[in-house]
Structure formats: structure tokens, C-alpha cells
Amino acid sequence: MFRELRFYDHYTSEMTSPWGLFLALGLNFILLGLLIILFPELLAWLAGGFLFLNGVLLLGVAWKYRRFKQRHRRWRDEWWLP
């Protein structure tokens, strides 16, 4: 089973699937830093919006990893445990 390339392709695609969410988080950090530099009087509003948006994005990452864990558990039960 582990000698088949299909297993590793599937595993790699599952582990790298939330890359877009991490990209959005990184761009959000950069944007917030620039906005705070340009508009320091709006710091509270920017920080609040930043925290809300990043919370939503991190919930997306957590959901994606939870699905991966469930798939792994199902795969393990089917293939490894009698």
C-alpha cells in the first residue's frame, strides 16, 4: 500500500489544501499593517475588523483540518484495524 504513489499523492493534496486560507491570513496581516501606518486614528476599527476576519479564516482552516482528521480515522479503520 505505501509503495503506491497514489497514497502519497492523496496525502500531499490533503495536507496542502488549505494553502489559500493561509495566503489570505498573510495578506490580511500585511494589509492591516499598511492601513495602521496610513490611518493611525482608525486603529480600533481596523483592529476589530482584522480580528473578525482572521477569526473567520482560522475557523475555515480548523474545519479543513477536522475533515482531514476524520478522513484519516476512517482510512485507518478500513485499512489497518481488522
C-alpha positions in Angstrom: 0.0 0.0 0.0 2.7 2.5 0.9 4.7 1.7 -2.2 1.9 3.0 -4.4 2.3 6.6 -5.5 -1.5 7.2 -5.2 -1.3 7.1 -1.4 1.3 9.8 -1.2 -0.4 12.0 -3.9 -3.6 11.9 -1.9 -1.9 12.6 1.4 0.0 15.5 -0.1 -3.0 17.1 -1.7 -5.0 16.8 1.6 -2.2 18.4 3.7 -1.7 21.3 1.3 -5.3 22.1 0.5 -5.8 25.0 3.0 -2.9 27.0 1.4 -5.4 29.6 0.2 -6.6 30.3 3.7 -3.0 30.8 4.9 -2.4 33.1 2.0 -5.4 35.1 2.9 -4.2 35.4 6.5 -0.8 36.6 5.4 -2.2 39.2 3.0 -4.5 40.3 5.8 -1.6 40.9 8.2 0.2 43.0 5.5 -2.9 45.0 4.7 -3.6 45.7 8.3 -0.1 46.9 8.9 -0.2 49.3 6.0 -3.6 50.6 7.0 -2.5 51.3 10.6 0.6 53.2 9.2 -1.6 55.2 6.9 -4.6 55.8 9.2 -3.5 55.5 12.9 -6.7 57.3 14.1 -8.7 54.3 12.9 -6.7 51.8 14.8 -9.6 50.4 16.9 -11.9 49.9 13.9 -9.1 48.3 11.9 -8.0 46.0 14.7 -11.6 44.9 15.3 -12.2 44.2 11.6 -8.9 42.4 11.4 -9.6 40.2 14.4 -13.1 39.3 13.0 -11.8 38.4 9.5 -8.9 36.4 10.8 -11.2 34.6 13.2 -13.4 33.6 10.3 -10.4 32.5 8.2 -9.0 30.4 11.1 -12.3 28.7 11.5 -12.0 27.7 7.9 -8.6 26.2 8.5 -9.8 24.4 11.6 -12.7 22.9 9.7 -10.5 21.8 6.9 -8.1 20.0 9.3 -11.0 18.5 11.2 -12.3 17.0 7.9 -8.8 15.7 7.2 -8.6 14.0 10.7 -12.0 12.4 10.1 -10.9 11.0 6.8 -7.6 9.7 8.3 -9.5 8.0 11.0 -11.9 6.4 8.5 -9.0 5.3 6.3 -7.1 3.9 9.3 -10.1 1.9 10.4 -10.7 0.5 7.0 -7.1 -0.4 6.2 -5.2 -1.0 9.4 -7.6 -2.3 12.1 -9.2 -5.7 11.5 
